[in-house]
Amino acid sequence: MKLTSVIKSHEVERDWVLVDAKGKTFGRILTDVAVLLRGKHKPYFTPNVDCGDFVVIINAKDAKFSGAKLEDKEYFRHSGYFGSTKSTKLSDMLENHTEKLYRQAVRGMLPKTNLGKVMLKKLKVYAGEDHPHTAQFNKGAK
């Protein structure tokens, strides 16, 4: 009889994945990134273990948005005090807080537990081409 083996957290092999957002649709990038962070693309995926890879997104400001989202879509935040609701347009978030925009969007696609917080820490977002993770991608080259 064959039994399904359950992987332990110390047995997981993590890779570094580079995603270039230039010219790609924002939401489609994020769904792929959420799958990579969660580890659902691996054959030994286990829901209660962090099986995901590290993901580096470059050219984050060059992603495409369909329709009139850049002008119309707003993000709201509230401190808990009366009258403290603040809103920010998507175009302003993309220009000034690119990393926060991507993190907030990916966070909604991950589990709402401590495991989801650990998975989100493996996401690195950079507005331009440059990133400090070149050593992780060149580890196999000699």
Backbone as a chain_set.jsonl record, in Angstrom:
{"seq": "MKLTSVIKSHEVERDWVLVDAKGKTFGRILTDVAVLLRGKHKPYFTPNVDCGDFVVIINAKDAKFSGAKLEDKEYFRHSGYFGSTKSTKLSDMLENHTEKLYRQAVRGMLPKTNLGKVMLKKLKVYAGEDHPHTAQFNKGAK", "coords": {"N": [[0.844, -1.174, 0.0], [0.583, 2.197, -0.885], [1.511, 5.14, 0.744], [0.773, 8.556, 1.322], [3.294, 10.866, 1.708], [4.071, 13.292, 4.148], [5.526, 16.41, 4.081], [8.117, 17.89, 6.023], [8.949, 21.022, 7.599], [11.705, 21.542, 7.581], [12.599, 20.058, 5.464], [11.967, 21.26, 3.106], [12.786, 22.551, -0.071], [13.881, 25.597, -1.092], [13.583, 27.928, -3.706], [14.726, 30.775, -5.635], [12.808, 33.034, -7.321], [12.553, 35.095, -10.099], [10.534, 37.701, -11.151], [9.484, 39.609, -13.789], [7.735, 42.502, -14.122], [7.215, 44.182, -16.194], [5.117, 45.422, -18.617], [3.168, 43.496, -18.127], [-0.046, 42.342, -16.917], [-1.329, 43.571, -13.879], [-2.942, 42.084, -11.926], [-2.715, 39.455, -12.88], [-0.028, 38.939, -12.615], [0.158, 38.928, -9.843], [-1.438, 36.734, -9.041], [0.066, 34.596, -9.955], [2.365, 35.001, -8.424], [1.35, 34.613, -5.842], [0.793, 31.876, -5.91], [3.399, 30.865, -6.164], [4.571, 31.791, -3.745], [3.065, 30.408, -1.888], [3.585, 27.772, -2.533], [2.173, 25.984, -4.054], [2.765, 25.016, -6.528], [4.499, 22.965, -6.311], [5.188, 19.429, -6.115], [5.05, 18.282, -3.594], [3.34, 19.766, -1.984], [2.021, 20.935, 1.04], [-0.624, 21.919, 3.041], [-0.321, 22.974, 5.674], [2.315, 23.669, 5.972], [5.004, 25.841, 5.228], [5.799, 25.866, 2.08], [6.694, 27.391, 0.038], [8.501, 29.456, -2.412], [11.099, 32.005, -2.58], [10.278, 35.177, -3.882], [11.077, 37.623, -6.22], [10.128, 40.657, -7.433], [10.635, 42.694, -10.156], [10.754, 45.888, -11.875], [8.283, 46.951, -11.042], [6.73, 49.244, -11.25], [6.017, 49.348, -13.877], [3.845, 47.807, -14.569], [0.763, 46.821, -16.163], [-2.57, 48.147, -16.12], [-5.969, 47.41, -16.425], [-8.753, 49.061, -17.987], [-10.1, 51.961, -16.341], [-8.748, 51.98, -13.946], [-6.47, 53.169, -12.776], [-7.172, 55.853, -12.383], [-9.634, 55.704, -11.049], [-9.774, 53.698, -8.982], [-9.524, 53.351, -5.464], [-7.732, 53.133, -2.382], [-8.492, 52.466, 0.951], [-7.915, 53.453, 4.343], [-8.066, 53.209, 7.897], [-7.756, 54.512, 11.112], [-9.131, 53.956, 13.387], [-10.124, 55.927, 14.933], [-12.712, 58.447, 15.139], [-13.697, 59.884, 12.102], [-11.284, 59.478, 10.781], [-10.8, 58.31, 8.343], [-8.916, 57.688, 5.491], [-8.065, 58.06, 2.077], [-6.396, 56.772, -0.826], [-5.402, 57.132, -4.148], [-5.003, 54.682, -6.748], [-3.059, 55.3, -8.664], [-1.391, 57.066, -7.246], [-0.491, 55.362, -5.206], [0.946, 53.514, -6.732], [2.965, 55.112, -7.709], [4.237, 56.239, -5.404], [4.277, 54.355, -3.257], [5.038, 51.647, -4.097], [5.884, 49.056, -3.296], [4.252, 48.594, -1.067], [1.736, 48.521, -2.254], [1.837, 46.178, -3.862], [2.334, 44.252, -1.854], [0.009, 44.463, -0.297], [-1.929, 43.609, -2.101], [-1.125, 40.957, -2.668], [-1.246, 39.852, -0.147], [-3.957, 39.485, 0.325], [-4.439, 37.172, -1.088], [-3.232, 35.124, 0.211], [-3.114, 32.763, 3.013], [-4.971, 33.73, 5.932], [-3.444, 33.668, 8.366], [-0.813, 33.05, 10.804], [0.986, 31.648, 9.291], [0.539, 32.675, 6.75], [1.608, 35.225, 7.088], [4.309, 34.633, 7.355], [4.807, 33.608, 4.828], [4.429, 35.892, 3.268], [6.621, 37.415, 3.916], [8.583, 36.501, 2.274], [8.397, 37.81, -0.084], [9.76, 40.109, -2.295], [9.841, 43.341, -3.528], [10.62, 45.553, -6.139], [10.804, 48.73, -7.625], [12.263, 49.392, -9.897], [14.792, 48.131, -12.219], [17.017, 47.259, -10.736], [18.161, 45.154, -8.09], [19.104, 43.779, -4.894], [19.572, 41.012, -4.864], [21.138, 39.407, -6.504], [23.112, 37.532, -5.939], [21.752, 35.315, -4.907], [20.531, 34.267, -7.15], [22.657, 33.474, -8.695], [23.839, 31.302, -7.488], [24.163, 28.674, -8.402], [25.81, 28.883, -10.58], [29.149, 28.545, -11.807]], "CA": [[0.0, 0.0, 0.0], [1.35, 3.445, -0.938], [1.024, 6.19, 1.628], [1.207, 9.9, 0.984], [4.216, 11.388, 2.716], [3.88, 14.692, 4.507], [6.842, 17.028, 4.173], [8.389, 18.71, 7.208], [9.423, 22.354, 7.203], [13.149, 21.543, 7.348], [12.875, 19.302, 4.247], [11.535, 22.047, 1.949], [13.831, 23.194, -0.867], [13.393, 26.902, -1.549], [14.253, 28.543, -4.837], [14.511, 32.2, -5.817], [12.141, 33.241, -8.603], [12.561, 36.492, -10.534], [9.359, 38.019, -11.96], [9.578, 40.934, -14.401], [6.364, 42.982, -14.263], [7.131, 45.141, -17.295], [4.164, 45.111, -19.673], [2.23, 42.438, -17.753], [-1.207, 42.807, -16.165], [-1.084, 43.594, -12.436], [-3.605, 40.986, -11.224], [-2.193, 38.163, -13.351], [1.282, 38.788, -11.969], [-0.025, 38.639, -8.419], [-1.937, 35.373, -8.832], [1.218, 33.703, -10.124], [3.242, 35.207, -7.27], [0.72, 33.975, -4.679], [0.999, 30.426, -6.046], [4.808, 30.603, -5.874], [4.811, 32.005, -2.315], [2.368, 29.368, -1.134], [4.208, 26.497, -2.82], [1.201, 25.074, -4.665], [3.311, 24.495, -7.781], [5.41, 21.861, -5.991], [4.45, 18.17, -5.957], [4.925, 17.909, -2.19], [2.624, 20.84, -1.288], [1.302, 20.592, 2.258], [-1.285, 23.172, 3.42], [0.064, 23.524, 6.971], [3.76, 23.896, 5.972], [5.422, 26.858, 4.271], [6.547, 25.167, 1.029], [6.889, 28.323, -1.061], [9.793, 29.979, -2.821], [11.295, 33.44, -2.496], [9.888, 35.803, -5.14], [11.569, 38.979, -6.413], [9.435, 41.336, -8.526], [11.327, 43.894, -10.628], [9.972, 46.756, -12.766], [6.924, 46.922, -10.498], [5.975, 50.421, -11.685], [5.679, 49.238, -15.296], [2.744, 46.864, -14.767], [-0.406, 47.38, -16.841], [-3.861, 48.085, -15.443], [-7.034, 47.484, -17.413], [-9.816, 50.02, -17.719], [-9.751, 53.263, -15.763], [-8.421, 51.72, -12.545], [-5.455, 54.104, -12.264], [-7.817, 57.096, -11.94], [-10.85, 55.486, -10.264], [-9.635, 52.807, -7.827], [-8.975, 53.978, -4.263], [-7.439, 52.277, -1.236], [-8.91, 53.142, 2.17], [-7.351, 53.01, 5.618], [-8.77, 53.817, 9.027], [-6.972, 54.316, 12.327], [-10.005, 53.551, 14.475], [-10.703, 57.135, 15.502], [-13.79, 59.029, 14.339], [-13.298, 60.811, 11.048], [-9.889, 59.305, 10.387], [-10.707, 57.543, 7.1], [-8.103, 58.327, 4.475], [-8.065, 57.284, 0.836], [-5.282, 57.019, -1.729], [-5.672, 56.605, -5.484], [-4.094, 53.639, -7.214], [-1.925, 55.921, -9.353], [-0.478, 57.582, -6.216], [0.136, 54.212, -4.543], [1.91, 52.944, -7.663], [4.09, 56.037, -7.836], [4.928, 56.546, -4.148], [4.377, 53.194, -2.361], [4.888, 50.49, -4.976], [6.016, 47.811, -2.543], [3.076, 48.453, -0.221], [0.626, 48.156, -3.137], [1.985, 44.764, -4.218], [2.175, 43.449, -0.642], [-1.39, 44.481, 0.105], [-2.69, 42.796, -3.057], [-0.754, 39.544, -2.51], [-1.68, 39.422, 1.19], [-5.343, 39.036, 0.226], [-4.492, 35.865, -1.735], [-2.55, 34.151, 1.064], [-3.896, 32.429, 4.206], [-5.082, 34.798, 6.946], [-2.913, 33.104, 9.595], [0.606, 33.332, 10.991], [1.67, 31.044, 8.154], [0.44, 33.645, 5.665], [2.56, 36.309, 7.36], [5.64, 34.102, 7.059], [4.891, 33.51, 3.37], [4.512, 37.237, 2.707], [7.965, 37.938, 4.147], [9.463, 36.028, 1.209], [8.146, 38.619, -1.271], [10.607, 41.297, -2.422], [9.331, 44.142, -4.643], [11.473, 46.684, -6.509], [10.16, 49.534, -8.658], [13.097, 49.415, -11.097], [15.515, 46.92, -12.623], [18.059, 46.87, -9.781], [17.781, 44.499, -6.843], [20.303, 43.275, -4.226], [19.499, 39.558, -4.703], [21.789, 38.72, -7.624], [23.894, 36.406, -5.423], [20.872, 34.17, -4.728], [20.22, 33.688, -8.451], [23.88, 32.968, -9.289], [24.463, 30.329, -6.601], [24.483, 27.447, -9.122], [26.823, 29.147, -11.629], [30.53, 28.484, -11.35]], "C": [[0.889, 1.236, 0.0], [0.706, 4.475, -0.029], [1.564, 7.539, 1.162], [2.121, 10.411, 2.086], [3.954, 12.875, 2.924], [5.258, 15.291, 4.744], [6.946, 17.862, 5.446], [8.998, 20.038, 6.749], [10.921, 22.386, 6.929], [13.538, 20.777, 6.085], [12.547, 20.08, 2.97], [12.744, 22.666, 1.257], [13.265, 24.488, -1.438], [14.245, 27.417, -2.697], [13.994, 30.038, -4.806], [13.96, 32.395, -7.22], [12.118, 34.734, -8.901], [11.385, 36.713, -11.472], [9.519, 39.441, -12.468], [8.165, 41.403, -14.716], [6.175, 43.913, -15.454], [6.172, 44.635, -18.372], [3.164, 44.021, -19.341], [1.096, 43.026, -16.914], [-0.993, 42.575, -14.67], [-1.667, 42.365, -11.728], [-3.075, 39.621, -11.62], [-0.81, 37.888, -12.779], [1.086, 38.291, -10.536], [-0.582, 37.242, -8.159], [-0.813, 34.355, -8.993], [2.163, 33.79, -8.931], [2.661, 34.53, -6.025], [0.886, 32.456, -4.72], [2.439, 30.064, -5.697], [5.113, 30.752, -4.388], [4.192, 30.894, -1.468], [2.991, 27.994, -1.353], [3.288, 25.509, -3.496], [1.685, 24.488, -5.982], [4.225, 23.289, -7.553], [4.623, 20.574, -5.75], [4.245, 17.764, -4.502], [4.234, 18.997, -1.364], [1.851, 20.28, -0.1], [0.684, 21.887, 2.795], [-0.791, 23.792, 4.725], [1.566, 23.753, 7.095], [4.069, 24.948, 4.922], [6.34, 26.204, 3.237], [7.01, 26.117, -0.071], [8.311, 28.767, -1.287], [9.872, 31.469, -2.505], [10.975, 34.043, -3.854], [10.391, 37.243, -5.147], [10.857, 39.558, -7.623], [10.232, 42.585, -8.887], [10.431, 44.624, -11.626], [8.511, 46.82, -12.321], [6.094, 48.118, -10.954], [5.49, 50.309, -13.122], [4.578, 48.227, -15.578], [1.57, 47.583, -15.423], [-1.643, 47.21, -15.975], [-4.939, 48.242, -16.491], [-8.07, 48.519, -16.991], [-9.287, 51.327, -17.165], [-9.36, 53.12, -14.297], [-7.433, 52.731, -11.977], [-6.087, 55.387, -11.743], [-8.94, 56.851, -10.936], [-10.643, 54.696, -8.979], [-8.962, 53.527, -6.662], [-8.769, 52.918, -3.182], [-7.736, 53.071, 0.028], [-8.173, 52.576, 3.373], [-8.021, 53.812, 6.729], [-7.997, 53.508, 10.298], [-7.82, 53.825, 13.494], [-10.64, 54.741, 15.17], [-11.772, 57.692, 14.57], [-13.223, 60.001, 13.315], [-11.88, 60.618, 10.533], [-9.728, 58.463, 9.126], [-9.918, 58.34, 6.079], [-8.116, 57.447, 3.24], [-6.889, 57.716, -0.033], [-5.621, 56.402, -3.073], [-4.615, 55.582, -5.868], [-2.873, 54.243, -7.899], [-0.908, 56.479, -8.361], [0.237, 56.446, -5.487], [1.217, 53.61, -5.438], [3.155, 53.814, -7.76], [4.906, 56.138, -6.545], [5.181, 55.326, -3.265], [4.166, 51.907, -3.147], [4.924, 49.181, -4.206], [4.781, 47.554, -1.682], [1.856, 48.008, -1.045], [0.674, 46.669, -3.483], [1.782, 43.865, -2.998], [0.718, 43.341, -0.225], [-2.231, 43.593, -0.811], [-2.389, 41.305, -2.89], [-1.249, 39.012, -1.169], [-3.113, 38.905, 1.175], [-5.484, 37.657, -0.386], [-3.825, 34.767, -0.91], [-3.422, 33.83, 2.275], [-3.865, 33.551, 5.247], [-4.631, 34.285, 8.311], [-1.46, 33.536, 9.755], [1.433, 32.75, 9.855], [1.648, 31.981, 6.944], [1.398, 34.805, 5.845], [3.987, 35.878, 7.044], [5.843, 34.023, 5.544], [5.096, 34.884, 2.744], [5.896, 37.849, 2.892], [8.943, 37.519, 3.059], [9.252, 36.784, -0.096], [9.006, 39.869, -1.229], [10.152, 42.058, -3.67], [10.244, 45.33, -4.871], [10.856, 47.398, -7.696], [10.949, 49.516, -9.966], [13.747, 48.077, -11.378], [16.43, 46.375, -11.529], [17.469, 46.214, -8.542], [19.037, 43.887, -6.229], [20.367, 41.75, -4.098], [20.174, 38.801, -5.844], [22.582, 37.506, -7.15], [23.019, 35.157, -5.273], [20.568, 33.487, -6.059], [21.451, 33.052, -9.087], [24.54, 31.872, -8.456], [24.845, 29.039, -7.317], [25.566, 27.637, -10.169], [28.223, 29.116, -11.052], [31.459, 29.005, -12.408]], "O": [[1.835, 1.326, 0.783], [-0.512, 4.652, -0.042], [2.687, 7.631, 0.666], [1.759, 10.388, 3.262], [3.653, 13.608, 1.982], [6.058, 14.753, 5.509], [5.966, 18.465, 5.884], [9.501, 20.143, 5.63], [11.369, 23.191, 6.113], [14.696, 20.836, 5.67], [12.823, 19.603, 1.869], [13.619, 23.235, 1.909], [12.284, 24.47, -2.18], [15.474, 27.349, -2.658], [13.15, 30.515, -4.048], [14.575, 31.97, -8.198], [11.714, 35.538, -8.061], [11.242, 36.008, -12.471], [9.673, 40.374, -11.679], [7.466, 40.763, -15.501], [5.063, 44.385, -15.69], [6.378, 43.573, -18.96], [2.37, 43.649, -20.206], [1.253, 44.071, -16.284], [-0.532, 41.511, -14.256], [-0.947, 41.678, -11.004], [-2.993, 38.723, -10.783], [-0.463, 36.742, -12.494], [1.756, 37.363, -10.084], [-0.233, 36.624, -7.154], [-0.748, 33.37, -8.257], [2.7, 32.777, -8.481], [3.402, 33.939, -5.24], [1.096, 31.824, -3.684], [2.679, 29.07, -5.012], [5.835, 29.931, -3.823], [4.753, 30.497, -0.446], [2.938, 27.141, -0.467], [3.578, 24.312, -3.517], [1.074, 23.554, -6.502], [4.673, 22.663, -8.514], [3.506, 20.623, -5.235], [3.348, 16.974, -4.208], [4.511, 19.136, -0.173], [1.128, 19.291, -0.216], [1.406, 22.866, 2.988], [-0.834, 25.013, 4.875], [2.058, 24.004, 8.195], [3.469, 24.952, 3.847], [7.529, 26.012, 3.495], [7.657, 25.681, -1.023], [9.205, 28.503, -0.484], [8.866, 32.112, -2.205], [11.359, 33.481, -4.879], [10.16, 37.993, -4.198], [10.964, 39.015, -8.723], [10.479, 43.437, -8.033], [9.476, 44.055, -12.154], [7.606, 46.748, -13.152], [4.87, 48.016, -11.036], [4.64, 51.091, -13.548], [4.398, 47.828, -16.728], [1.399, 48.792, -15.264], [-1.753, 46.258, -15.202], [-4.842, 49.112, -17.356], [-8.24, 48.812, -15.808], [-8.172, 51.747, -17.477], [-9.605, 54.02, -13.495], [-7.547, 53.114, -10.813], [-5.602, 55.959, -10.767], [-9.181, 57.687, -10.065], [-11.283, 55.0, -7.971], [-7.963, 54.222, -6.842], [-9.521, 51.949, -3.081], [-7.292, 54.21, 0.169], [-7.848, 51.389, 3.424], [-8.478, 54.937, 6.523], [-7.625, 52.358, 10.534], [-7.283, 53.33, 14.484], [-11.599, 54.576, 15.923], [-11.746, 57.445, 13.364], [-12.374, 60.834, 13.633], [-11.331, 61.522, 9.904], [-8.64, 57.953, 8.861], [-10.203, 59.511, 5.829], [-8.17, 56.222, 3.347], [-6.447, 58.864, 0.016], [-6.081, 55.262, -3.131], [-3.486, 55.614, -5.378], [-1.762, 53.742, -7.727], [0.298, 56.385, -8.592], [1.426, 56.549, -5.185], [2.286, 53.237, -4.954], [4.269, 53.304, -7.88], [6.137, 56.124, -6.59], [6.207, 55.269, -2.587], [3.22, 51.164, -2.887], [4.097, 48.297, -4.432], [4.318, 46.417, -1.583], [1.045, 47.21, -0.575], [-0.343, 45.98, -3.402], [1.127, 42.828, -3.098], [0.246, 42.269, 0.152], [-3.141, 42.906, -0.348], [-3.3, 40.479, -2.962], [-1.631, 37.846, -1.068], [-3.451, 37.99, 1.925], [-6.527, 37.021, -0.234], [-3.854, 33.6, -1.3], [-4.381, 34.554, 2.543], [-2.852, 34.231, 5.413], [-5.345, 34.444, 9.302], [-0.938, 34.297, 8.94], [2.472, 33.304, 9.497], [2.626, 32.066, 6.202], [1.945, 35.317, 4.869], [4.78, 36.665, 6.526], [6.923, 34.334, 5.04], [5.86, 35.021, 1.788], [6.302, 38.709, 2.11], [10.015, 38.11, 2.928], [9.859, 36.443, -1.111], [8.986, 40.608, -0.245], [10.085, 41.478, -4.754], [10.606, 46.035, -3.928], [10.434, 46.761, -8.661], [10.355, 49.615, -11.039], [13.333, 47.038, -10.865], [16.598, 45.162, -11.408], [16.441, 46.637, -8.015], [19.951, 43.509, -6.962], [21.148, 41.242, -3.293], [19.809, 37.658, -6.119], [22.712, 36.537, -7.898], [23.502, 34.046, -5.491], [20.369, 32.273, -6.103], [21.311, 32.173, -9.938], [25.701, 31.543, -8.699], [25.775, 28.361, -6.879], [26.181, 26.664, -10.607], [28.46, 29.598, -9.945], [32.673, 29.033, -12.205]]}, "num_chains": 1, "name": "protein.A"}
